[in-house]
Every structure is written in C-alpha cells, then in structure tokens.
Amino acid sequence: MDFSLYHLTRASTLKENAPLLIMLHGYGSDENDLFSFASELPKELFIISVRAPYPMQPYGNAWYAINFDAQMNKWNDNDQAKESRDLIATFIDEACKTYTVDKTNVTLLGFSQGTILSYAVALNYPKKIKNVIALSGYINEDILPEDLNKKDYSHLNFYCSHGSADQVIPIDWARKAPKLLEQLNIKHTYSEFPVGHGVAPQNFYELRRWLDDKI
C-alpha cells in the first residue's frame, strides 16, 4: 500500500502480533538517526523509523517549521504541527494494517521535535498508543485536544528524560510534562541526565530496561 510517510523497518523475531515501536526523529534530522540504535532494542519489537514530511535545505526534515526570530525567540508553526500529528495517527493505522504487529501494543519513541509530536499523538489519539518514550522534548499545549480532561488515559505509560544542560529545549519546559501527566492520572517515569541536547548512554540503558518491562 501507499504510506502517508516514508519509513525504514526492522522485522521482529515474532511472526505475528509483534509489539510495534515507531521512531520519530528531531528537527533537521531524518529516519536514519534514531534507527541507528534499533539493533540495541528488544528483538521481538517490530521497529519503524519515520521521515518527517517537510524537507529542509540543504538536508534533513522537520515535522513543522520553527521560525527563529530574535524578538519572539522561537515560533512554532502549530498548523503544520497539527497536520503532522494527524499524519502520524493515520500512519499508525496504515502500519498496523500492513505489518504483522499488535495494534494494541504500539510504542512511540521520539527525540526533541519527535517527542513533542509523540506527546500530541498520544494525548489526542490515546486509543492508538500504549507507551511513549519522550526524549529531550516537551508538551506543546497548543496542539493538545480541547477535551483533554475528558479522555481516558488510564492505559498509557510514559518514559520521559531530558538533559539538565540542554541548550536547545530548556529543562524547565521538560519539567512541566510530569506535572501535566500527573494531573491526567497518566503513569510515567521522569529522569534527568547531566548532558546537553542528546541521549546519554545511561539514559539509553534506562529507557531500554523500561521498554523491556512494558512490552
């Protein structure tokens, strides 16, 4: 079938009902970035790494435009962000129809802008998602549903982590996420590591243990 988004896959050791992990890269990157550590993740996972829809110059892709303006600091194109959020939700359905995966066991793994979208997809379309691994990102409340407090999030589980020296996304933005998840009674783990905008080895080992336990 024709997919909404270009992607790479790593097959599962299971012939059917494999837990599905979908990777969403950060701003200016591509599908190869997170896919590079697919080999370090549990073999029973069917892994898909997706390319964001907006090409950038000279290379890389974005889920939505970020306009760097000295007076406004950074300005997100929330219309594009909502389009990408809905595109990912459609892609999840396409992947579950096409590949031999368990549609009730879908994990999103995002980094930076991919994390912002992972939060948005899970909170707008909770029935499609089971787990979220949110690395070096934050919750953009402008792309969340208006009926946030009326949805059932009881089955969701989040692993969130951030570098305490992150120069790209301030740690204060990331620290708001566990507070909101708590208000919504969503199960979550939140960790900080003494690094910048990236994933430290100990961060990776912790998220892998967490994932082992949840799938």
Residue pairs with C-beta under 8 A, 6 or more apart in sequence:
1 94
1 97
1 98
3 91
3 94
3 95
3 98
4 87
4 90
4 91
4 94
5 50
5 51
5 52
5 53
5 87
5 88
5 91
6 31
6 50
6 51
7 31
7 48
7 49
7 50
7 51
7 91
8 31
8 32
8 35
8 48
8 49
9 46
9 47
9 48
9 49
9 99
10 35
10 38
10 39
10 45
10 46
10 47
11 46
12 18
12 19
12 43
12 44
12 45
12 46
12 100
12 101
13 43
13 44
14 44
14 46
14 100
15 100
16 100
17 100
17 101
17 102
17 105
18 44
18 45
18 46
18 99
18 100
18 101
18 102
19 44
19 45
19 46
19 101
19 102
19 105
19 106
19 107
19 215
20 45
20 46
20 48
20 95
20 96
20 99
20 101
20 102
20 103
20 105
20 106
20 107
21 41
21 45
21 46
21 47
21 48
21 107
21 108
21 109
21 211
22 47
22 48
22 49
22 50
22 88
22 91
22 92
22 95
22 106
22 107
22 108
22 109
23 31
23 34
23 35
23 38
23 47
23 48
23 49
23 50
23 109
23 110
23 114
24 34
24 50
24 52
24 63
24 88
24 108
24 109
24 110
24 111
24 114
24 115
24 117
24 118
25 31
25 33
25 34
25 49
25 50
25 51
25 52
25 61
25 111
25 113
25 114
26 33
26 111
26 112
26 113
26 114
26 115
26 136
27 60
27 62
27 63
27 66
27 112
27 113
28 56
28 60
28 61
28 62
29 60
29 61
29 111
30 51
30 52
30 59
30 60
30 61
31 49
31 50
31 51
32 49
33 49
33 111
34 49
34 109
34 111
34 114
35 47
35 49
37 204
38 47
38 49
40 204
40 208
41 47
41 208
41 211
42 208
42 211
42 212
42 215
44 215
45 107
45 215
46 99
46 100
46 101
48 95
48 99
50 88
50 91
51 61
52 61
52 62
52 63
52 84
52 113
52 114
53 61
53 63
53 83
53 84
53 87
54 61
54 62
54 63
54 64
54 65
54 80
55 61
56 62
62 113
63 80
63 81
63 84
63 113
63 114
63 116
63 117
64 76
64 77
64 78
64 79
64 80
64 81
64 83
64 84
64 113
65 76
65 77
65 80
66 74
66 75
66 76
66 77
66 113
67 74
67 75
67 77
68 74
69 75
76 140
76 142
78 140
78 142
78 143
81 116
81 117
81 120
81 140
81 142
81 143
82 120
82 143
84 117
85 117
85 120
85 121
85 124
85 143
88 117
88 121
89 121
89 124
89 125
89 128
92 106
92 121
92 125
92 128
92 129
93 128
95 101
96 103
96 106
103 128
104 130
105 130
105 215
106 128
106 129
106 130
106 131
107 129
107 130
107 131
107 132
107 133
107 211
107 214
107 215
108 118
108 121
108 122
108 129
108 131
108 132
108 133
109 118
109 132
109 133
109 135
110 116
110 117
110 118
110 119
110 132
110 133
110 134
110 135
110 137
111 135
111 136
111 137
111 199
112 135
112 136
112 137
112 168
112 169
112 197
113 137
114 137
115 134
115 135
115 136
115 137
115 138
116 137
116 138
116 139
116 140
116 143
118 132
118 133
118 134
118 137
119 132
119 134
119 137
119 138
119 139
119 140
119 144
119 177
120 139
120 140
120 143
120 144
121 128
121 129
122 129
122 132
122 156
122 158
123 139
123 144
123 145
123 148
123 151
123 153
123 184
124 143
124 144
124 145
126 151
126 152
126 153
126 155
126 156
129 156
130 155
130 156
130 157
130 214
131 156
131 157
131 158
131 159
131 211
131 214
131 215
132 156
132 157
132 158
132 159
133 158
133 159
133 207
133 210
133 211
134 158
134 159
134 160
134 161
134 177
135 160
135 161
135 162
135 199
135 203
135 207
136 161
136 162
136 163
136 166
136 168
136 169
136 174
136 197
136 198
136 199
137 162
137 169
137 174
138 169
138 173
138 174
138 176
138 177
139 176
139 177
139 180
145 151
148 184
149 184
153 184
153 185
153 186
154 185
156 186
156 187
157 186
157 187
157 188
157 214
158 177
158 181
158 186
158 187
158 188
158 189
159 188
159 189
159 191
159 207
159 210
159 211
160 174
160 177
160 178
160 181
160 188
160 189
160 190
160 191
161 190
161 191
161 192
161 193
161 199
161 203
161 206
161 207
162 169
162 171
162 174
162 175
162 191
162 192
162 193
163 171
163 192
163 193
163 194
163 195
163 196
163 197
163 198
163 200
164 171
164 192
164 193
164 194
164 195
165 194
165 195
165 196
166 174
166 195
166 196
166 197
167 196
167 197
168 196
168 197
169 197
171 192
175 190
177 188
177 190
178 188
178 190
181 188
182 188
189 210
191 203
191 206
193 200
193 202
193 203
194 200
195 203
